[in-house]
């Protein structure tokens, strides 16, 4: 069995980050919820999905709220309505936003998301019970 060593080398850290398989990249798309949603659902973070409403918190487009148009898991980018630039020919160029720079303000409800919320609530309750005991 080959044991992987943890490294502090920035070069190796970047290499591992950019070569992550898609199923492990999904963790990087967990986004914070606004406090109202945290109180309602009992979880602090959820994976972002298309048609969620988000607020951009950092960067040139901070304080823009819009619906998510597209998610690029390969390049680790989210495209939000309203975060775009008009080109000389009049067409709109979408600006990519890094997932850690957004906050979910309104959730798109579906069965899979409900399952995720229920699973995470159970995990939180189990952790709390272990701390009490």
SVG drawing of the C-alpha trace seen along z (x, -y; Angstrom):
<svg xmlns="http://www.w3.org/2000/svg" viewBox="-39 -49 46 51">
<polyline fill="none" stroke="black" stroke-width="0.4" points="0.0,0.0 1.4,-3.4 0.7,-6.1 0.2,-9.6 2.2,-12.3 0.7,-15.7 2.7,-18.4 3.1,-22.1 4.5,-22.8 2.2,-25.3 3.1,-23.7 1.9,-20.3 -1.2,-21.8 -2.2,-23.5 -1.6,-20.4 -3.9,-18.3 -6.5,-21.0 -6.6,-21.3 -6.5,-17.5 -9.3,-16.7 -11.8,-14.2 -15.3,-15.6 -16.9,-13.6 -14.5,-15.3 -15.0,-18.7 -18.6,-18.7 -17.5,-19.5 -16.1,-22.8 -19.6,-23.8 -21.0,-23.9 -22.1,-27.4 -23.2,-29.3 -26.9,-30.1 -28.1,-33.4 -29.1,-33.4 -32.8,-33.2 -32.4,-30.0 -30.0,-28.6 -32.7,-29.0 -35.4,-27.5 -33.5,-24.4 -31.0,-23.8 -28.0,-23.6 -25.3,-26.2 -24.1,-25.1 -25.7,-23.4 -24.4,-22.5 -25.4,-25.2 -27.7,-24.3 -29.0,-26.0 -32.0,-28.3 -30.9,-29.0 -30.9,-32.7 -27.6,-33.9 -25.9,-37.1 -22.3,-37.8 -20.4,-38.9 -16.9,-39.6 -15.2,-41.1 -16.2,-43.6 -19.7,-42.3 -20.4,-42.3 -24.0,-43.0 -25.5,-41.7 -28.3,-39.2 -29.4,-36.9 -30.3,-33.4 -27.6,-30.9 -27.6,-30.4 -24.9,-27.8 -22.3,-25.8 -19.0,-24.7 -17.7,-21.9 -14.6,-21.4 -13.4,-24.9 -15.0,-25.5 -17.1,-28.4 -20.7,-29.7 -22.4,-32.1 -25.0,-34.4 -27.6,-36.6 -26.5,-40.2 -22.8,-39.5 -22.0,-40.2 -20.2,-42.8 -21.4,-44.3 -19.0,-43.8 -18.4,-46.3 -20.7,-44.4 -23.6,-44.7 -23.5,-41.0 -23.3,-40.1 -20.3,-38.2 -21.0,-36.2 -18.4,-36.7 -17.5,-33.5 -17.8,-33.7 -15.9,-31.4 -18.4,-29.5 -16.9,-30.7 -17.8,-34.2 -21.5,-33.7 -24.3,-33.2 -27.6,-31.4 -30.6,-33.6 -33.4,-31.4 -33.3,-27.7 -34.8,-25.7 -36.7,-22.9 -36.5,-19.4 -36.3,-15.8 -32.6,-15.5 -32.1,-18.7 -34.6,-17.6 -32.7,-14.4 -29.4,-16.3 -31.0,-18.6 -32.5,-15.6 -29.2,-13.7 -27.2,-16.7 -29.7,-17.4 -29.3,-13.8 -25.5,-14.2 -25.7,-17.4 -28.0,-15.8 -25.7,-12.8 -22.7,-15.1 -24.6,-17.1 -25.8,-13.8 -22.1,-12.6 -21.0,-15.9 -23.7,-15.7 -22.7,-12.1"/>
</svg>
